[in-house]
């Protein structure tokens, strides 16, 4: 650890590994942060990314997740872009809000994003990354963090980028252990995360397929990271951050029942409801969350099959009652059932790191 490193906000429980909710487009808004906090907040939240370009201004709905956040946990504002002048301008605007720090996205694997040479696309140009890190470090007086992948098509620039992370005194690095091209298809290369922990001067959060409290413990043992960042599996299991703390403290994590999952779905439905959002559109959005929840309901995917055919609130909750309250005390599986995928087509070309509800894979 650098002697001049800025202090991160303290974790919820001193001595515990750090936990963070990954920044996910169309997911990590104010409503979802509130729901997650109800079941056991992570140590840190990260916003959906603020798109930065010549005409951009910080999106109002993302600012709400900072300004109106009552979870009591720090919120980092994530940026995606490559125009240094406009990123500096956006940082000045964001620093007027109660952000814990500024985070740079170097990991988004969506083709429509990386073709603009932002997000994961920047990993093809380590010299440009170095310029951006230098400018943003100078523009951020407090905590400056980065979320990245291990490379674009391969890892040839991996250690070059890590050298820039050190040179420009990044305060926290969240590392997804896949390349951009691997999207979510491959195994996670935890060995690269372990190498990073040894090579960088800041704390590292391990990201990628952290499916449960048990798996988090294994990943931390493998990588020696300071903590974990979790995205998709927090949609599936909002108790996961609390369970990680329980396992670290007591050696075991509390079980979750199907009745508790039914209550989670009802809370999520109410928190994400909007008078401007038609019922059918709201149900369709809920179905995208439930694509993940359903991975732990039953081994044959029956809940997912029935849920995906709903078009009204009544139909949706009838399906929930039939599958979740028939055996209310049955355990909700801590791990996804093998072969039960989050979406029928599993992965689309538009998948975004962390990601859009409509496209994110299992």
C-alpha positions, 0 to 999 in steps of 0.5 A: 500500500502506498504511504500517500494512498487516500483512505477508503471509507471504512467497511460496515464491519472492521476487519472484513473483506470489502464488498461492492455492488458492481455498476450495472446499466439499467440496474444500479439505480436509486431504487435497486440500491435501496432494495439491496441495502434493505437485505444487507448493503455492500460496503460501497455502491457504484453508479451506472456509468455517466456517458461523457462526450461533447454534448453530455451532462450528468444524467439526472436519474443517475444523479438521484442515486447519489443525491437521494441515497439514504442507504448510509453507504458511500456511492462512487460515480462511474464515468465512461468516455475518452475525451479528457476535457469533457471528462474533466468538466464532468468531474467538476460537475460531479464533485458538487454532489456527495460522491465518495469518489470518481470511478473510470470504466475500462471494462465495458465489453459491449461492441457498441461501446468499445467501437467508440474506443471507450470502456473496454475498447481503451484497453487496446490503447494503453498509451491513451489510458495513461494520458486519461489516468494522468488527467483524471488523477489531477482532476480528482482531489479525493478518491479516484478508482478504476474498474477494468478487465484484463485485456481486450483480445489478449493480455499483452498490455496487462502489466503496462496498464497496471504500471499506469495504475500505479504511476497515477496513484489510483486508490482502488482497482476493481478487476474483472478477470476476463478479457473484453472479447471473452465477455461472460463466456469463459472461466474467470482468470483469477490468476490474473487477479492474484498477479494484480494484487501483487503488482499494484499499490492499491487495494483490489476488488475481485470481480467475476462469477462471485456467486455466493458467500462460499464462492467469495471466500474461495475467490479471496483465498485464491487471489488475496484481494482486498474484497469482492465486487458483485453484480449479477448475483446480487440481482439473484440474491440480494442477501449476498453481501450480508451472507459474506459478512456472516461467513467471514465472522461466524463461519456460516451464512444464513439460509434464505427461504422461498418465502423470503424471495417472494417478499424480495420480489414484491419489494423490488416491484414496489420500489421500481414502480413509477406512475409514468411506467405502464404496467406491461412495461414494468412487468417486463422490466421485472421479468428481466430481474427475475431471469436471475432470481429464477436461477436459484428457485428450481433445478428444472427452470419451471419458475423461469418458464412460467414467469417469462410468459406473464404480461400483467402484475396479476399473472406475475405474482400468481406465478410467484405464489405458485412457485415460491409459496407452495413450499415457503420454507424450502431453501433458495439455492445459494448457487445457481442451479446448473444449466438454468440460465438467466436468459434463453439466448444466454448472451447477446452481442450488446451485453454490457459489463455489469450490465443492461438488464436486457442483455446481461448473461448468466 
